[in-house]
Amino acid sequence: RKCELVANRYLLSKKETEVLFLLAKGRNAAYIQEKLYISEGTAKTHIRHIYRKCDIHNQQDLMRMVEDAQPTE
C-alpha cells in the first residue's frame, strides 16, 4: 500500500512501480533483472529514474520514504 502511495505521488511508470516494490523489499538490480525478465542495464535505468523522480540518492533513502509514506487528502 505504501509503495503505491509513493508511486502515485511521484508519477512512476508501471514498470518503475514494479521495480519500486522490489527495491522497497531490499532487493538489488541483479534480483530485479531476474524477477522481471529484463536486462541488468534496464533494471539499473529504472532504478536511476525512480531515484531521480523521488529526489533520493540510494536504496536506503527509498526504503525510508516508503516506510514513512502517509496518505494525503
C-alpha positions as CSV (number, residue, x, y, z in Angstrom):
1,R,0.0,0.0,0.0
2,K,2.7,2.5,0.9
3,C,4.6,1.6,-2.3
4,E,1.5,2.6,-4.2
5,L,1.3,5.9,-2.4
6,V,4.9,6.7,-3.3
7,A,4.5,5.5,-6.9
8,N,1.4,7.7,-7.4
9,R,2.9,10.7,-5.6
10,Y,6.0,10.7,-7.9
11,L,4.2,9.6,-11.1
12,L,6.2,6.5,-11.6
13,S,5.5,4.3,-14.7
14,K,4.1,0.8,-14.4
15,K,7.5,-0.8,-14.7
16,E,9.1,1.7,-12.3
17,T,6.4,0.8,-9.8
18,E,7.2,-2.9,-10.1
19,V,10.9,-2.1,-9.6
20,L,10.0,0.2,-6.6
21,F,8.1,-2.7,-4.9
22,L,11.2,-4.9,-5.1
23,L,13.6,-2.1,-4.1
24,A,11.5,-1.4,-1.0
25,K,11.9,-5.1,0.0
26,G,15.7,-4.6,-0.2
27,R,16.3,-6.4,-3.5
28,N,19.2,-5.4,-5.8
29,A,19.4,-4.8,-9.5
30,A,20.5,-8.4,-10.3
31,Y,17.5,-9.8,-8.4
32,I,15.1,-7.3,-10.1
33,Q,16.6,-8.2,-13.5
34,E,15.9,-11.9,-13.0
35,K,12.5,-11.5,-11.4
36,L,11.1,-9.1,-14.1
37,Y,12.9,-10.7,-17.1
38,I,14.7,-7.5,-18.0
39,S,18.4,-6.8,-18.6
40,E,20.6,-5.6,-15.8
41,G,21.1,-2.3,-17.7
42,T,17.3,-1.8,-17.9
43,A,16.9,-2.6,-14.2
44,K,19.6,0.0,-13.3
45,T,18.0,2.5,-15.6
46,H,14.6,2.1,-13.9
47,I,16.3,2.4,-10.5
48,R,18.0,5.7,-11.6
49,H,14.7,7.1,-12.9
50,I,13.0,6.2,-9.6
51,Y,15.7,7.9,-7.6
52,R,15.6,11.0,-9.8
53,K,11.8,11.3,-9.7
54,C,11.7,10.8,-5.9
55,D,14.8,13.1,-5.4
56,I,16.7,10.5,-3.4
57,H,20.1,9.0,-3.8
58,N,20.1,5.4,-2.6
59,Q,18.1,2.4,-1.7
60,Q,18.1,3.2,2.0
61,D,16.5,6.6,1.3
62,L,13.9,4.9,-0.8
63,M,13.1,2.3,1.9
64,R,12.8,5.1,4.5
65,M,10.5,7.1,2.1
66,V,8.2,4.1,1.6
67,E,8.1,3.3,5.3
68,D,7.2,6.9,6.2
69,A,4.6,7.3,3.4
70,Q,1.3,8.7,4.6
71,P,-1.9,9.2,2.5
72,T,-2.6,12.8,1.7
73,E,-6.1,14.2,1.5
